[in-house]
Amino acid sequence: MHPRAADIVLAAREWVGVAYRHQGRTRHGIDCIGLPLVVCWALGLYQGDSRQYPRRAIDDRLRDQVAAICTELAEPTPGCVLLFRWQSHVQHCAIYTGDTMIHSHLPNRRVVEHGYAGAWLRVTHSAWRLPA
């Protein structure tokens, strides 16, 4: 488990309800990769950013961005980033809490927290530990 898992989860929960906005990084709007980034920034874990990705995944750029700053895990642990694959590419990410996941979800038009089960389990590609 990440040494600051509880801090990561608490920081992510502070964003629940914020509107979805492609490449957003503020309280006025945030996208799925933006959420783990702003959590890292708030906790001093990482300060970089990249907005070199299209609205709809055409390659594994999202996976590559996460892999550049995180370490892949064999199993999800609280505070990690989950990557999800639809069709042929990784297209979405969320922060795992242990029972739920927190993510900026376009269909919901905001950051939401809900159970990590069912279809989400089936489309999970990998789990990644944020920088320590």
C-alpha positions as CSV (number, residue, x, y, z in Angstrom):
1,M,0.0,0.0,0.0
2,H,1.2,3.5,-0.7
3,P,2.6,5.2,2.4
4,R,0.2,8.1,1.9
5,A,-2.8,6.2,0.6
6,A,-5.2,7.8,3.1
7,D,-3.9,11.3,2.1
8,I,-4.4,10.5,-1.6
9,V,-7.9,9.3,-1.1
10,L,-8.9,12.3,1.1
11,A,-7.3,14.7,-1.5
12,A,-9.2,13.0,-4.3
13,R,-12.5,13.2,-2.4
14,E,-12.1,17.0,-2.2
15,W,-12.8,17.0,-6.0
16,V,-16.0,15.1,-5.9
17,G,-18.7,17.2,-7.6
18,V,-16.3,19.3,-9.7
19,A,-17.3,19.5,-13.4
20,Y,-15.7,17.4,-16.1
21,R,-13.6,19.4,-18.5
22,H,-11.2,17.9,-21.1
23,Q,-7.6,18.8,-20.0
24,G,-9.0,20.7,-17.0
25,R,-6.8,21.1,-14.0
26,T,-8.9,23.5,-11.8
27,R,-12.0,23.6,-9.6
28,H,-13.8,25.0,-12.7
29,G,-13.3,21.6,-14.5
30,I,-11.0,18.6,-14.5
31,D,-10.6,15.4,-16.6
32,C,-9.7,11.9,-15.6
33,I,-5.9,12.3,-15.7
34,G,-6.1,15.7,-14.2
35,L,-7.5,14.3,-11.0
36,P,-4.4,12.2,-10.0
37,L,-2.2,15.0,-11.2
38,V,-3.8,17.7,-8.9
39,V,-3.8,15.2,-6.0
40,C,0.0,14.7,-6.6
41,W,0.5,18.5,-6.8
42,A,-1.5,19.0,-3.5
43,L,0.6,16.4,-1.7
44,G,3.9,17.4,-3.2
45,L,4.3,14.0,-4.9
46,Y,4.8,15.2,-8.5
47,Q,4.7,18.6,-10.1
48,G,4.7,17.8,-13.8
49,D,1.8,17.9,-16.3
50,S,1.1,16.9,-19.9
51,R,-1.8,17.8,-22.1
52,Q,-0.6,16.0,-25.2
53,Y,-3.6,13.8,-25.6
54,P,-6.8,14.0,-27.6
55,R,-10.3,13.9,-26.2
56,R,-10.8,10.4,-27.5
57,A,-8.0,7.9,-27.2
58,I,-6.3,6.9,-30.4
59,D,-3.3,5.2,-28.8
60,D,-1.9,4.4,-25.4
61,R,-0.7,7.9,-24.6
62,L,-2.7,8.0,-21.3
63,R,-1.0,4.8,-20.2
64,D,2.4,6.1,-21.2
65,Q,1.8,9.3,-19.2
66,V,0.9,7.4,-16.1
67,A,3.8,5.0,-16.6
68,A,6.2,7.9,-16.8
69,I,5.5,8.9,-13.2
70,C,4.0,5.8,-11.5
71,T,5.1,2.2,-10.7
72,E,2.9,-0.6,-12.0
73,L,1.3,-2.8,-9.3
74,A,0.3,-6.5,-9.5
75,E,-2.9,-5.7,-7.7
76,P,-4.8,-2.5,-6.9
77,T,-4.1,-1.0,-3.5
78,P,-5.8,2.0,-1.9
79,G,-4.5,5.3,-3.2
80,C,-3.4,3.8,-6.6
81,V,-4.4,4.9,-10.1
82,L,-6.5,2.4,-12.0
83,L,-6.4,2.5,-15.8
84,F,-9.3,1.3,-17.9
85,R,-9.2,-0.1,-21.5
86,W,-12.2,0.0,-23.9
87,Q,-11.7,-1.3,-27.4
88,S,-8.0,-1.3,-28.1
89,H,-6.6,1.6,-26.0
90,V,-6.4,2.8,-22.4
91,Q,-9.0,5.5,-22.3
92,H,-9.7,6.4,-18.6
93,C,-8.3,6.5,-15.1
94,A,-9.5,6.7,-11.5
95,I,-8.1,6.7,-8.0
96,Y,-8.9,3.5,-6.1
97,T,-10.0,3.8,-2.4
98,G,-10.1,0.2,-1.5
99,D,-13.8,-0.3,-2.1
100,T,-14.7,2.6,-4.4
101,M,-13.1,4.6,-7.2
102,I,-13.0,8.4,-7.7
103,H,-12.8,9.8,-11.2
104,S,-13.8,12.6,-13.5
105,H,-16.3,10.9,-15.6
106,L,-17.6,12.5,-18.8
107,P,-21.0,10.7,-18.8
108,N,-21.6,12.0,-15.3
109,R,-20.2,15.4,-16.3
110,R,-18.3,15.6,-12.9
111,V,-16.0,13.9,-10.5
112,V,-17.8,11.0,-8.9
113,E,-17.2,8.3,-6.3
114,H,-18.8,4.9,-6.7
115,G,-18.2,1.2,-6.2
116,Y,-15.4,-0.6,-8.0
117,A,-17.2,-3.6,-9.3
118,G,-19.0,-5.1,-12.3
119,A,-18.1,-3.6,-15.6
120,W,-15.3,-1.5,-14.1
121,L,-13.5,-4.7,-13.0
122,R,-13.8,-6.2,-16.4
123,V,-12.3,-3.2,-18.2
124,T,-9.5,-2.6,-15.7
125,H,-6.2,-2.6,-17.6
126,S,-3.7,-2.0,-14.7
127,A,-3.0,-0.4,-11.3
128,W,-0.3,2.1,-10.7
129,R,1.3,3.5,-7.4
130,L,1.7,7.3,-7.4
131,P,5.2,8.6,-6.6
132,A,6.1,8.4,-3.0
